[in-house]
Amino acid sequence: MLLYILTFIGLSLADSGKTTRYWDCCKGSCGWEKKANVDKPIDTCAKDGTTRVASNDTVKSGCDGGTGFMCYDQTPWQVSDSLSYGFAAAACCGGESGACCGCYELTFTSGPVNGKKMIVQITNTGGDLGSNQFDLAIPGGGVGIYNGCTAQSGAPSDGWGSRYGGVSSRSECSQLPSGLQAGCQWRFDWFQNADNPSINFSNVKCPSEIIAKTNCNRV
């Protein structure tokens, strides 16, 4: 009965999950056509990280020798002391068809950010992620299994810092392109250098500020 009432009044029950972090510079998997019921794929950028290129299948990912990369403005930012917006790769919510361009409110349940919230839009689906795992897109967070950052920005072969985990201090954010440094610093400021905190998460309406950076909306 309680579940019925919550569903009837438009509230969704939260699921539990975990977070990791990454920034591999590759074109997001939600940047390809016919992945989900969306008005258009997420914006993809040229090598400079700011120039938008065609949001379709003609632009090959920079991780496969192409010219499509992550956009520099699809990075996390602080909204208030208790809320941030951002983007993530995720393994949840019905796979690509159910997840691409959907937004989720994450409530952190461990570490220094316990109790803080973050609304993320899913722009990628990580092939190496576990169930209910949100891989937060944080510049300097580690390239993981793919590295497009060398092709895009001349990063070291393992990306900036460690391949898994990325840079280890705020000062190391200066190694990144200027357009990514604020997103990198966010990790050491608002996020308090939290290391893979656990979460409760639920589906929410995407804020217009997030949509403005990807131009992708579920329909």
C-alpha positions in Angstrom: 0.0 0.0 0.0 2.8 2.4 0.9 4.6 1.7 -2.5 1.3 2.3 -4.3 0.7 5.7 -2.5 4.3 6.9 -3.2 3.9 6.0 -6.9 0.5 7.6 -7.1 1.8 11.0 -5.7 4.8 10.9 -8.0 7.6 10.1 -5.6 10.2 7.4 -6.4 11.8 5.2 -3.8 15.5 5.5 -3.5 17.9 2.6 -4.4 21.3 2.2 -2.9 24.5 2.2 -5.0 28.1 3.2 -5.1 30.2 5.9 -6.8 33.6 5.9 -8.5 35.2 8.7 -10.6 36.7 9.0 -14.1 37.5 11.4 -16.9 38.7 9.5 -20.1 37.9 12.3 -22.6 36.1 9.8 -24.9 32.9 10.6 -26.7 30.1 9.5 -24.4 28.1 6.4 -25.3 25.0 8.5 -25.1 26.4 10.6 -27.9 25.4 8.0 -30.5 22.1 7.8 -32.2 19.2 5.5 -31.3 20.6 4.7 -27.8 17.5 5.8 -26.1 14.2 7.8 -26.5 15.8 11.2 -26.5 15.4 14.4 -28.5 19.0 14.2 -29.6 22.3 12.6 -28.4 24.4 14.4 -26.0 26.7 17.1 -27.3 30.1 16.0 -28.4 33.1 18.3 -28.7 36.1 18.7 -31.0 39.6 18.4 -29.7 39.5 21.9 -28.1 36.8 20.7 -25.7 34.4 23.6 -26.5 33.5 23.5 -30.2 30.4 21.3 -30.7 30.5 18.8 -33.5 27.7 16.8 -35.1 25.7 14.9 -32.5 25.3 11.7 -34.6 27.1 8.6 -35.7 29.3 10.3 -38.2 31.7 11.6 -35.6 34.0 8.8 -34.3 35.2 8.8 -30.7 38.7 10.2 -30.1 39.4 7.0 -28.2 39.0 5.1 -31.5 41.1 7.5 -33.5 38.2 9.9 -34.3 37.6 13.6 -33.6 34.8 13.4 -31.0 35.7 14.1 -27.3 34.0 15.0 -24.0 33.1 18.6 -23.7 34.9 20.7 -21.1 31.6 22.1 -19.7 30.2 18.6 -18.9 32.0 18.7 -15.5 30.7 19.0 -11.9 29.9 22.3 -10.2 28.7 23.5 -6.9 25.2 24.8 -6.6 25.2 25.3 -2.8 27.0 24.0 0.2 24.8 20.9 0.1 24.1 20.4 -3.6 26.1 20.0 -6.8 25.3 19.3 -10.4 27.3 17.1 -12.8 27.4 14.1 -15.1 28.2 10.4 -14.8 28.6 7.1 -16.5 26.3 4.6 -14.9 25.3 0.9 -14.8 21.7 1.1 -13.7 18.2 2.1 -14.6 17.5 -0.3 -17.5 20.8 0.0 -19.5 21.4 2.6 -22.2 17.8 2.7 -23.4 16.6 3.5 -19.9 19.5 5.6 -18.6 20.9 7.8 -21.3 20.2 11.5 -20.6 18.2 10.7 -17.5 18.9 12.5 -14.3 19.4 11.1 -10.8 19.6 12.6 -7.4 22.5 11.0 -5.5 22.5 11.3 -1.7 25.9 10.5 -0.4 25.8 8.1 2.6 29.4 7.8 3.6 32.6 9.7 3.9 33.1 13.5 4.3 30.2 14.2 1.9 27.7 12.2 3.9 24.3 13.9 3.6 25.2 16.1 0.6 23.3 15.7 -2.6 24.3 15.7 -6.3 22.1 15.6 -9.4 23.8 14.0 -12.3 22.8 13.3 -15.9 23.9 10.0 -17.3 26.0 10.7 -20.4 27.9 7.4 -20.7 27.5 3.7 -19.8 30.7 2.2 -18.5 31.4 -1.3 -19.7 33.4 -2.1 -16.6 30.9 -0.9 -14.0 29.0 -3.0 -11.5 25.3 -2.8 -10.8 24.0 0.5 -9.5 27.4 2.1 -9.9 27.7 5.8 -10.9 31.1 6.7 -12.3 31.2 10.5 -11.7 32.7 12.5 -14.5 35.4 14.5 -12.7 38.4 15.9 -14.7 41.6 14.4 -13.3 39.6 11.5 -11.8 41.5 8.8 -13.7 41.1 7.7 -17.3 40.3 4.1 -16.4 40.3 1.5 -19.2 40.1 4.1 -22.0 42.4 7.1 -22.5 41.4 9.7 -25.0 43.0 12.5 -23.0 46.4 11.9 -24.6 44.9 12.4 -28.1 42.8 15.4 -27.0 45.1 17.2 -24.6 48.5 15.6 -24.7 48.0 14.0 -21.2 50.5 11.3 -20.1 49.9 7.8 -21.3 48.0 6.9 -18.1 46.2 10.3 -17.9 46.8 12.8 -15.2 47.9 11.2 -12.0 47.1 7.5 -11.6 45.2 5.7 -14.3 42.6 4.7 -11.7 42.0 7.5 -9.2 43.7 10.3 -11.0 45.4 13.2 -9.4 46.0 13.1 -5.6 46.0 16.9 -4.7 44.2 20.1 -5.7 47.5 21.6 -6.9 47.8 18.8 -9.5 44.7 20.2 -11.2 47.0 22.7 -12.8 48.3 20.0 -15.0 45.0 19.8 -16.8 43.8 22.1 -19.6 42.5 25.4 -18.2 38.9 24.5 -19.2 39.0 21.4 -16.9 40.7 22.8 -13.9 37.6 24.1 -12.1 35.9 20.7 -12.4 39.1 19.0 -11.1 39.3 21.5 -8.1 35.6 20.8 -7.3 36.7 17.3 -6.1 39.0 18.8 -3.5 36.6 21.6 -2.5 32.9 20.8 -2.4 33.5 17.0 -2.7 36.1 17.1 0.0 38.3 14.5 -1.8 35.7 11.8 -1.0 36.9 8.4 -2.2 34.0 6.5 -3.8 31.3 7.3 -1.3 28.1 5.1 -1.2 24.8 6.6 -2.2 21.1 6.4 -2.3 19.7 7.5 -5.7 16.4 8.2 -7.3 15.2 9.4 -10.7 14.4 13.2 -10.9 13.6 15.8 -13.6 16.7 17.2 -15.2 17.5 20.7 -14.2 17.6 23.2 -17.1 21.2 24.1 -16.2 22.3 20.5 -16.9 20.3 20.2 -20.1 22.0 23.4 -21.3 25.4 21.7 -21.3 24.4 18.5 -23.1 21.3 19.5 -25.1 19.9 16.0 -24.5 16.5 15.4 -23.0 14.5 12.2 -22.6 11.2 12.3 -24.4 
